[in-house]
Amino acid sequence: MSGPSAPPEKGLHIRDIPPDLVARVPAEQRGPGLGRDSVRLLVSRGSEEVSLHAFRELPGLLRAGDVLVVNTSATLAAAVDGRLGREGVVVHFSTRGDDRRWAVELRDPAGGGTTRPRAGGPAGALVRLPGGHALVLEEPLSAGADRLWWARPSTDDIAGLLGAHGRPIRYAYTERDQPVSAYQTVFAVPRADGAGSAEMPSAARPFTAELVARLAGRGVQIAPVTLHTGVASQEAHEPPYPERYEVPAATASLVNAARAARRAGAARSASAGGGGRAAGGRVIAVGTTAVRALESAADAEGRVRPARGWTDLVVTPERGVRVVDGLLTGLHEPEASHLLMLEAVAGRAAVRLGYAEAVARLCLWHEFGDVHLLLRDETGH
């Protein structure tokens, strides 16, 4: 669509996002002949170069030997209507614990299929659910926080409950309800135990089977991880809380091999007077969830080991990243904690420049919107 552009106005701040730059429906519903991959791709290379492309151009923007790390968590129909006493509430099923309990968020219906925040609790409150089921609120997920509560359902078959009575979690900026299929990515793998994500790992939404095949033909490898995302704090923008994840042995081996090949290539380039810039071998996470999973499985030297369990890792510029060389992600709200992860990968200057360009080029925000590929500065600066 375009090559590298001149930097936008320097005074533009990423908080200056016009409210109309919001994707209210999926790309394939915006006009005839459009598909999931009919979104735009903003590409930031280091802190001084940004360009805008069609997402379908992604294979040509990557290199043989690059590894895309994708999240295979399936999206749940995690919103269920309930009653707390005489009040109607909407229960967002967020995270399954190890003791049969679920972390849940209660919200008030706001009309038109949307919701608004409400106080959590109180402890011991009984929430009645469809199908004769119920849950009892027990305690806040963390001290001093009232949004998410641990609750004990009357049934272990939460997958059945959500399948029969649930719908995808929807926010007020979207135009209408969508089927759960609109929130599944091409990489989603349903789990026998019903585990999944309360919200879509949306960075992977534009991928199609055809595009994945083109990536494979390009020599780009796909490495799966799993991280089951909980319910985001849409209003308060809280940092992420512990989430269940898994990095398989095959993915760890693939990532480690790519990093080793890249280091060897850089050494050869340096000895030949090429400045140490290597081709291929970049580890690019598709979504912030993939970053969190991969970095949770890495040691201090950046070697990834097979891992599974819970992660409370919050990736910030101070902590930095040890494994990933790039991140493909959506466009985040200005107050979102995910922006700190973007800065950890690419640097604050690159994020500011990219977001200024996104506003100037009328890119669309949120889960049905355009995407942003941030690549680390390969010159070492």
C-alpha positions as CSV (number, residue, x, y, z in Angstrom):
1,M,0.0,0.0,0.0
2,S,2.9,2.4,0.7
3,G,6.5,2.5,1.5
4,P,8.3,4.1,4.4
5,S,6.8,7.5,5.3
6,A,8.2,10.6,6.8
7,P,7.7,10.9,10.6
8,P,4.3,12.4,11.5
9,E,4.0,15.6,13.4
10,K,6.3,15.3,16.4
11,G,3.8,16.9,18.7
12,L,1.2,14.2,18.2
13,H,0.9,12.0,21.3
14,I,-0.6,8.5,21.3
15,R,-3.4,9.7,23.6
16,D,-4.7,11.8,20.7
17,I,-6.8,9.0,19.2
18,P,-10.0,10.2,17.5
19,P,-13.0,8.2,18.8
20,D,-14.1,7.3,15.3
21,L,-11.0,5.2,14.7
22,V,-12.7,2.1,16.1
23,A,-13.4,-1.1,14.3
24,R,-17.0,-1.8,15.2
25,V,-17.5,-4.9,13.1
26,P,-15.1,-7.6,11.7
27,A,-13.3,-6.8,8.5
28,E,-15.3,-9.3,6.5
29,Q,-18.5,-7.5,7.4
30,R,-17.4,-4.1,6.1
31,G,-18.1,-4.7,2.4
32,P,-18.5,-7.3,-0.3
33,G,-15.5,-9.4,-1.2
34,L,-13.7,-8.7,2.1
35,G,-12.1,-11.3,4.3
36,R,-10.5,-11.5,7.7
37,D,-7.2,-10.5,6.2
38,S,-8.7,-7.3,4.7
39,V,-7.1,-5.2,7.4
40,R,-4.0,-3.0,7.3
41,L,-0.6,-3.8,8.6
42,L,1.5,-1.0,10.2
43,V,5.2,-2.0,10.3
44,S,7.7,-0.3,12.6
45,R,11.4,-1.1,12.1
46,G,13.4,0.4,14.9
47,S,12.6,4.0,16.0
48,E,12.9,5.8,12.7
49,E,11.0,3.8,10.0
50,V,7.3,3.1,9.8
51,S,5.3,1.9,6.8
52,L,1.7,0.9,6.0
53,H,0.8,-2.2,4.1
54,A,-2.1,-4.6,3.4
55,F,-2.0,-7.5,5.9
56,R,-1.9,-9.9,2.9
57,E,1.6,-8.6,2.3
58,L,2.9,-10.1,5.5
59,P,4.7,-13.1,3.9
60,G,6.8,-10.7,1.8
61,L,7.8,-8.7,4.8
62,L,9.2,-11.7,6.7
63,R,12.3,-13.8,5.9
64,A,13.0,-17.5,5.6
65,G,14.0,-18.8,9.0
66,D,11.7,-16.4,10.9
67,V,9.6,-18.0,13.5
68,L,6.0,-16.8,14.3
69,V,4.9,-17.8,17.8
70,V,1.1,-18.1,17.9
71,N,-1.4,-18.7,20.7
72,T,-3.6,-21.7,20.2
73,S,-6.1,-20.9,23.0
74,A,-9.7,-21.0,21.7
75,T,-12.1,-18.2,22.6
76,L,-14.9,-19.1,25.0
77,A,-18.5,-17.9,24.9
78,A,-17.7,-16.5,28.3
79,A,-20.6,-14.1,29.0
80,V,-23.7,-15.6,30.7
81,D,-26.8,-13.9,32.0
82,G,-27.6,-14.4,35.7
83,R,-29.5,-13.1,38.6
84,L,-28.1,-11.8,41.9
85,G,-31.1,-11.6,44.1
86,R,-33.7,-9.6,42.1
87,E,-31.0,-8.0,39.9
88,G,-30.1,-9.1,36.5
89,V,-26.3,-9.4,36.0
90,V,-23.9,-10.6,33.3
91,V,-21.3,-13.1,34.5
92,H,-18.0,-13.0,32.6
93,F,-16.2,-16.4,33.2
94,S,-12.5,-15.4,33.2
95,T,-10.1,-18.0,34.5
96,R,-10.4,-21.6,35.7
97,G,-8.5,-22.2,39.0
98,D,-6.9,-25.4,40.1
99,D,-9.6,-26.1,42.7
100,R,-12.7,-26.1,40.6
101,R,-13.3,-22.4,41.2
102,W,-13.5,-19.8,38.5
103,A,-12.5,-16.2,38.5
104,V,-15.5,-14.2,37.4
105,E,-16.5,-10.6,36.8
106,L,-20.0,-9.5,37.4
107,R,-21.3,-6.6,35.3
108,D,-24.6,-4.8,34.9
109,P,-26.5,-5.0,31.6
110,A,-26.3,-1.7,29.8
111,G,-28.7,-2.4,26.9
112,G,-28.0,-3.4,23.4
113,G,-26.0,-6.4,24.5
114,T,-23.3,-4.3,26.3
115,T,-22.5,-4.1,29.9
116,R,-21.1,-1.6,32.5
117,P,-18.9,-2.1,35.6
118,R,-20.3,-3.0,38.9
119,A,-18.8,-3.7,42.3
120,G,-17.9,-7.3,43.0
121,G,-19.1,-9.5,45.8
122,P,-20.3,-9.7,48.5
123,A,-18.7,-12.9,49.8
124,G,-21.3,-15.7,50.0
125,A,-23.6,-14.2,47.4
126,L,-25.4,-16.7,45.2
127,V,-25.7,-15.9,41.5
128,R,-28.3,-18.0,39.7
129,L,-27.5,-19.1,36.1
130,P,-29.5,-20.6,33.3
131,G,-30.2,-24.4,33.2
132,G,-30.7,-24.5,37.0
133,H,-27.0,-23.8,37.7
134,A,-25.6,-21.3,40.1
135,L,-22.3,-20.0,41.6
136,V,-21.3,-18.7,45.0
137,L,-18.9,-15.7,45.3
138,E,-16.1,-16.6,47.8
139,E,-13.3,-14.0,47.8
140,P,-11.6,-11.3,45.6
141,L,-9.0,-12.7,43.2
142,S,-6.4,-10.4,44.8
143,A,-6.3,-8.3,47.9
144,G,-7.5,-4.7,47.4
145,A,-9.1,-5.5,44.0
146,D,-12.9,-5.8,43.7
147,R,-13.4,-6.5,40.0
148,L,-12.7,-10.2,39.8
149,W,-13.8,-12.8,42.4
150,W,-13.2,-16.4,42.9
151,A,-16.5,-18.2,42.6
152,R,-17.5,-21.9,43.1
153,P,-20.0,-23.1,40.4
154,S,-22.6,-25.7,41.1
155,T,-21.4,-27.7,38.0
156,D,-18.0,-28.9,36.8
157,D,-19.3,-28.8,33.2
158,I,-18.6,-25.1,32.6
159,A,-17.9,-25.9,28.9
160,G,-21.4,-27.3,28.6
161,L,-22.9,-24.3,30.4
162,L,-21.1,-21.8,28.2
163,G,-21.9,-23.8,25.1
164,A,-25.6,-23.8,25.9
165,H,-26.1,-20.4,27.4
166,G,-22.9,-18.3,26.8
167,R,-22.0,-15.7,24.2
168,P,-18.7,-13.9,23.5
169,I,-17.8,-11.0,25.7
170,R,-18.6,-7.8,23.9
171,Y,-17.6,-4.2,24.6
172,A,-19.7,-1.1,24.0
173,Y,-17.6,0.1,21.1
174,T,-18.7,-2.8,18.9
175,E,-21.9,-2.4,16.8
176,R,-23.6,-5.7,17.5
177,D,-23.3,-9.2,18.9
178,Q,-21.2,-11.7,16.9
179,P,-21.2,-15.5,16.9
180,V,-18.3,-17.1,18.7
181,S,-16.8,-18.1,15.4
182,A,-16.1,-14.5,14.7
183,Y,-13.8,-14.5,17.8
184,Q,-11.9,-17.7,16.9
185,T,-8.5,-17.5,15.2
186,V,-7.2,-19.9,12.6
187,F,-4.8,-21.3,15.2
188,A,-7.4,-22.0,17.9
189,V,-7.4,-25.6,19.2
190,P,-10.5,-26.5,21.4
191,R,-9.6,-28.3,24.6
192,A,-11.3,-31.5,25.9
193,D,-11.5,-29.9,29.4
194,G,-13.2,-26.8,28.0
195,A,-10.3,-24.5,28.9
196,G,-9.9,-21.4,26.7
197,S,-9.7,-17.7,26.7
198,A,-12.3,-15.3,28.0
199,E,-11.3,-12.9,25.3
200,M,-9.9,-13.6,21.8
201,P,-6.1,-13.6,21.2
202,S,-7.0,-11.0,18.6
203,A,-3.6,-10.3,17.0
204,A,-4.0,-13.6,15.1
205,R,-7.5,-12.9,13.9
206,P,-6.5,-11.6,10.4
207,F,-4.6,-14.9,9.6
208,T,-6.3,-17.2,7.1
209,A,-5.4,-20.8,6.0
210,E,-4.2,-19.4,2.7
211,L,-1.9,-16.8,4.3
212,V,-0.5,-19.5,6.6
213,A,0.3,-21.6,3.6
214,R,2.0,-18.7,1.9
215,L,4.1,-18.1,5.0
216,A,5.2,-21.7,5.0
217,G,6.1,-21.4,1.3
218,R,8.2,-18.4,2.3
219,G,10.2,-20.5,4.8
220,V,8.5,-18.9,7.8
221,Q,7.9,-21.4,10.6
222,I,4.9,-21.5,13.0
223,A,5.5,-22.4,16.7
224,P,2.5,-22.8,19.0
225,V,2.1,-21.8,22.6
226,T,-1.0,-21.6,24.8
227,L,-2.0,-18.9,27.1
228,H,-5.6,-18.7,28.3
229,T,-6.4,-15.0,28.6
230,G,-8.7,-13.7,31.3
231,V,-11.2,-10.8,31.2
232,A,-9.4,-7.6,30.5
233,S,-9.9,-4.5,32.6
234,Q,-11.6,-2.4,29.9
235,E,-12.2,0.6,32.1
236,A,-9.4,0.6,34.7
237,H,-6.6,-0.9,32.4
238,E,-5.2,-3.0,35.2
239,P,-2.0,-5.0,34.6
240,P,-2.5,-8.6,33.7
241,Y,-3.0,-11.1,36.6
242,P,-1.8,-14.7,36.6
243,E,-2.9,-16.8,33.6
244,R,-2.4,-20.5,32.7
245,Y,0.1,-21.1,29.9
246,E,2.1,-23.9,28.2
247,V,5.2,-23.8,26.0
248,P,5.6,-27.3,24.3
249,A,9.1,-28.9,24.0
250,A,8.9,-28.7,20.2
251,T,8.3,-24.9,20.3
252,A,11.1,-24.4,22.8
253,S,13.5,-26.3,20.4
254,L,12.4,-24.4,17.4
255,V,12.8,-21.0,19.0
256,N,16.2,-21.9,20.5
257,A,17.4,-23.3,17.1
258,A,16.3,-20.1,15.3
259,R,18.1,-17.9,17.9
260,A,21.2,-20.0,17.6
261,A,21.2,-19.8,13.8
262,R,20.7,-16.0,14.0
263,R,23.6,-15.6,16.4
264,A,25.8,-17.7,14.1
265,G,24.8,-15.6,11.1
266,A,25.5,-12.4,12.9
267,A,29.0,-13.6,13.9
268,R,29.7,-14.5,10.3
269,S,28.4,-11.2,9.1
270,A,30.6,-9.3,11.6
271,S,33.7,-11.3,10.6
272,A,33.1,-10.5,6.9
273,G,32.7,-6.8,7.7
274,G,29.0,-6.8,7.4
275,G,28.3,-5.1,10.7
276,G,26.9,-8.2,12.4
277,R,23.4,-8.0,10.9
278,A,22.0,-11.5,10.4
279,A,19.3,-12.7,8.0
280,G,16.3,-14.7,9.2
281,G,16.0,-16.4,12.5
282,R,13.9,-13.7,14.1
283,V,11.4,-14.8,16.8
284,I,8.2,-12.8,16.3
285,A,5.3,-13.2,18.7
286,V,1.8,-13.0,17.4
287,G,0.1,-11.1,20.2
288,T,1.0,-10.0,23.7
289,T,-0.2,-13.3,25.0
290,A,2.5,-15.2,23.0
291,V,5.1,-12.8,24.4
292,R,4.0,-13.5,28.0
293,A,4.0,-17.2,27.5
294,L,7.4,-17.4,25.7
295,E,9.2,-15.0,28.0
296,S,7.8,-16.9,31.0
297,A,9.6,-20.0,29.8
298,A,12.9,-18.3,29.1
299,D,15.9,-18.2,31.4
300,A,18.1,-15.2,32.0
301,E,20.1,-16.0,28.9
302,G,17.0,-16.2,26.7
303,R,17.0,-20.0,26.4
304,V,13.5,-21.3,26.2
305,R,12.5,-24.5,28.1
306,P,9.3,-26.5,28.0
307,A,7.0,-25.1,30.6
308,R,3.4,-25.1,31.8
309,G,1.5,-23.7,34.7
310,W,0.7,-20.2,35.8
311,T,2.5,-17.1,34.9
312,D,2.4,-13.7,36.7
313,L,5.1,-12.2,34.5
314,V,4.5,-8.5,33.5
315,V,6.8,-7.5,30.7
316,T,7.9,-3.9,31.0
317,P,10.8,-1.8,29.5
318,E,12.6,-2.2,32.8
319,R,12.4,-6.0,32.7
320,G,12.9,-6.1,28.9
321,V,12.5,-9.1,26.6
322,R,14.9,-12.0,26.4
323,V,13.6,-14.0,23.5
324,V,11.4,-12.1,21.1
325,D,12.7,-9.9,18.3
326,G,9.4,-8.7,17.1
327,L,5.7,-8.5,18.0
328,L,2.6,-8.5,15.8
329,T,-0.3,-7.0,17.8
330,G,-3.4,-4.9,17.6
331,L,-3.6,-1.2,18.4
332,H,-4.1,-0.7,22.1
333,E,-5.8,2.0,24.1
334,P,-3.5,4.7,25.3
335,E,-3.8,3.7,28.9
336,A,-3.4,0.0,28.3
337,S,-0.7,-1.8,30.2
338,H,0.2,-3.7,27.0
339,L,1.9,-0.6,25.7
340,L,4.7,-1.2,28.2
341,M,5.3,-4.6,26.6
342,L,5.4,-2.9,23.1
343,E,8.0,-0.5,24.5
344,A,10.0,-3.5,25.9
345,V,10.2,-5.0,22.5
346,A,10.8,-2.0,20.2
347,G,11.4,1.0,22.5
348,R,9.3,3.9,23.4
349,A,10.3,6.0,20.4
350,A,9.2,3.3,18.0
351,V,5.8,2.9,19.7
352,R,5.2,6.7,19.7
353,L,6.1,7.0,16.0
354,G,4.0,4.0,15.1
355,Y,0.9,5.2,16.9
356,A,1.3,8.7,15.5
357,E,1.4,7.2,12.0
358,A,-1.6,5.0,12.9
359,V,-3.7,8.0,13.8
360,A,-2.5,10.0,10.7
361,R,-3.3,7.1,8.4
362,L,-6.7,6.5,10.0
363,C,-5.9,2.9,11.2
364,L,-8.6,1.2,13.2
365,W,-8.3,0.1,16.8
366,H,-9.4,-2.9,18.9
367,E,-9.9,-6.6,18.2
368,F,-11.5,-6.2,14.7
369,G,-9.1,-3.5,13.7
370,D,-5.7,-3.1,12.0
371,V,-2.5,-4.7,13.3
372,H,1.0,-3.4,14.1
373,L,4.3,-5.3,13.5
374,L,7.1,-4.0,15.7
375,L,10.5,-5.2,14.8
376,R,13.6,-4.5,17.0
377,D,16.4,-2.3,15.7
378,E,18.8,-4.8,13.9
379,T,21.7,-2.3,14.0
380,G,22.1,-2.9,17.7
381,H,21.3,0.7,18.6
